[in-house]
Amino acid sequence: MAPNTGLGKNANWLWAWNLAIPAGSKKADAAEKFIAWATSKDYTKLVAAKEGWANVPPGTRTSLYQNPDYLKVAPFAKPTLASIDAADPNHPTVKPVPYVGVQYAAIPEFQGIGTAVGQQFSAALAGSTSVDAALAAAQSSTEREMKRAGYIK
């Protein structure tokens, strides 16, 4: 979680993976049981016993962030939960914006911007460009697209 710079908001990341059962499923009961098990405390304990507490799936249960065994091996746990709790999808930035969402902006241009920015970050990670150059290119392409779409005048 990025620190609060005094403007009243932290930079948060909030994303969710969702489990669903198709309406036409012929095995809806089995799917429901699987989902209940895969998100249960018992499953968390099973993974911890086999793979260690550091490898249990995070984000599925609030109780995980209160488990002393998990907290011992996951120094990121408390800041992660604080970030989740502080995320405000309806007011994601210091200044008002014409969209909702913390990491995912519900605008048609989001996917293309994400791809372009991701390519710049990948290039920096691969060493084919500097971090500063990747950040500048990502900022430039994002601003260009946001202006083209009419979000920035």
KEGU-516783 format. One record per residue (C-alpha): residue number from 1; residue in three letters; x negated, y negated, z. Coordinates in steps of 0.2 Angstrom, whole numbers, plus 5000, padded with zeros to 4 digits. Layout:
BEGIN
<NUM,"ala",<X,Y,Z>>
...
//
This chain:
BEGIN
<1,"met",<5000,5000,5000>>
<2,"ala",<4993,4983,4995>>
<3,"pro",<4992,4971,5010>>
<4,"asn",<5005,4957,5012>>
<5,"thr",<4996,4941,5005>>
<6,"gly",<5007,4930,5016>>
<7,"leu",<5021,4928,5003>>
<8,"gly",<5032,4940,5013>>
<9,"lys",<5031,4955,5001>>
<10,"asn",<5020,4970,5000>>
<11,"ala",<5016,4979,4984>>
<12,"asn",<5026,4995,4985>>
<13,"trp",<5028,5010,4975>>
<14,"leu",<5044,5019,4976>>
<15,"trp",<5048,5034,4964>>
<16,"ala",<5059,5049,4966>>
<17,"trp",<5060,5066,4959>>
<18,"asn",<5078,5072,4959>>
<19,"leu",<5085,5090,4959>>
<20,"ala",<5101,5093,4951>>
<21,"ile",<5112,5108,4945>>
<22,"pro",<5120,5106,4928>>
<23,"ala",<5139,5106,4928>>
<24,"gly",<5139,5121,4916>>
<25,"ser",<5127,5132,4927>>
<26,"lys",<5132,5150,4929>>
<27,"lys",<5121,5151,4944>>
<28,"ala",<5126,5135,4953>>
<29,"asp",<5126,5144,4970>>
<30,"ala",<5109,5151,4968>>
<31,"ala",<5102,5134,4962>>
<32,"glu",<5110,5126,4977>>
<33,"lys",<5102,5138,4989>>
<34,"phe",<5085,5136,4980>>
<35,"ile",<5086,5117,4982>>
<36,"ala",<5091,5118,5000>>
<37,"trp",<5076,5130,5003>>
<38,"ala",<5063,5120,4993>>
<39,"thr",<5067,5104,5003>>
<40,"ser",<5069,5113,5020>>
<41,"lys",<5058,5112,5035>>
<42,"asp",<5055,5131,5033>>
<43,"tyr",<5047,5128,5016>>
<44,"thr",<5036,5114,5022>>
<45,"lys",<5030,5126,5036>>
<46,"leu",<5027,5140,5023>>
<47,"val",<5017,5129,5012>>
<48,"ala",<5007,5123,5028>>
<49,"ala",<5004,5141,5033>>
<50,"lys",<4998,5146,5016>>
<51,"glu",<4989,5131,5009>>
<52,"gly",<4987,5119,5024>>
<53,"trp",<4996,5104,5030>>
<54,"ala",<4987,5093,5018>>
<55,"asn",<4995,5102,5004>>
<56,"val",<5013,5101,5009>>
<57,"pro",<5025,5092,4997>>
<58,"pro",<5026,5074,5003>>
<59,"gly",<5041,5063,5002>>
<60,"thr",<5054,5077,5004>>
<61,"arg",<5058,5075,5023>>
<62,"thr",<5056,5060,5034>>
<63,"ser",<5051,5073,5048>>
<64,"leu",<5035,5077,5039>>
<65,"tyr",<5029,5059,5043>>
<66,"gln",<5032,5063,5062>>
<67,"asn",<5023,5080,5062>>
<68,"pro",<5007,5079,5072>>
<69,"asp",<4999,5093,5062>>
<70,"tyr",<5002,5083,5046>>
<71,"leu",<4997,5067,5053>>
<72,"lys",<4980,5074,5058>>
<73,"val",<4975,5079,5040>>
<74,"ala",<4985,5065,5031>>
<75,"pro",<4978,5048,5035>>
<76,"phe",<4988,5041,5021>>
<77,"ala",<5005,5047,5029>>
<78,"lys",<5009,5032,5040>>
<79,"pro",<5005,5019,5026>>
<80,"thr",<5015,5029,5014>>
<81,"leu",<5030,5030,5025>>
<82,"ala",<5029,5011,5029>>
<83,"ser",<5028,5008,5010>>
<84,"ile",<5043,5018,5006>>
<85,"asp",<5053,5010,5021>>
<86,"ala",<5047,4992,5015>>
<87,"ala",<5052,4994,4997>>
<88,"asp",<5066,4984,4991>>
<89,"pro",<5072,4988,4974>>
<90,"asn",<5085,4974,4973>>
<91,"his",<5072,4961,4977>>
<92,"pro",<5055,4969,4971>>
<93,"thr",<5045,4953,4969>>
<94,"val",<5041,4937,4978>>
<95,"lys",<5049,4926,4965>>
<96,"pro",<5067,4931,4957>>
<97,"val",<5066,4943,4942>>
<98,"pro",<5080,4948,4930>>
<99,"tyr",<5079,4966,4934>>
<100,"val",<5079,4978,4949>>
<101,"gly",<5067,4992,4953>>
<102,"val",<5050,4993,4963>>
<103,"gln",<5039,5002,4951>>
<104,"tyr",<5052,5006,4937>>
<105,"ala",<5059,4990,4930>>
<106,"ala",<5076,4994,4922>>
<107,"ile",<5073,4985,4906>>
<108,"pro",<5072,4993,4889>>
<109,"glu",<5054,4987,4886>>
<110,"phe",<5048,4996,4902>>
<111,"gln",<5042,5013,4894>>
<112,"gly",<5032,5004,4880>>
<113,"ile",<5024,4993,4892>>
<114,"gly",<5020,5007,4904>>
<115,"thr",<5012,5017,4889>>
<116,"ala",<5001,5002,4884>>
<117,"val",<4996,4998,4901>>
<118,"gly",<4992,5017,4905>>
<119,"gln",<4981,5018,4889>>
<120,"gln",<4971,5003,4896>>
<121,"phe",<4969,5011,4913>>
<122,"ser",<4964,5028,4905>>
<123,"ala",<4951,5019,4894>>
<124,"ala",<4944,5011,4910>>
<125,"leu",<4944,5028,4919>>
<126,"ala",<4935,5036,4904>>
<127,"gly",<4922,5023,4904>>
<128,"ser",<4926,5016,4887>>
<129,"thr",<4930,4999,4894>>
<130,"ser",<4927,4990,4910>>
<131,"val",<4940,4988,4923>>
<132,"asp",<4941,4970,4921>>
<133,"ala",<4943,4971,4902>>
<134,"ala",<4957,4985,4905>>
<135,"leu",<4966,4974,4917>>
<136,"ala",<4965,4958,4906>>
<137,"ala",<4971,4968,4891>>
<138,"ala",<4986,4976,4901>>
<139,"gln",<4991,4959,4907>>
<140,"ser",<4990,4951,4890>>
<141,"ser",<5000,4965,4881>>
<142,"thr",<5013,4965,4895>>
<143,"glu",<5015,4946,4895>>
<144,"arg",<5016,4946,4876>>
<145,"glu",<5030,4960,4877>>
<146,"met",<5040,4951,4890>>
<147,"lys",<5039,4934,4880>>
<148,"arg",<5045,4943,4865>>
<149,"ala",<5059,4951,4874>>
<150,"gly",<5064,4934,4881>>
<151,"tyr",<5060,4937,4900>>
<152,"ile",<5047,4924,4900>>
<153,"lys",<5050,4907,4891>>
//
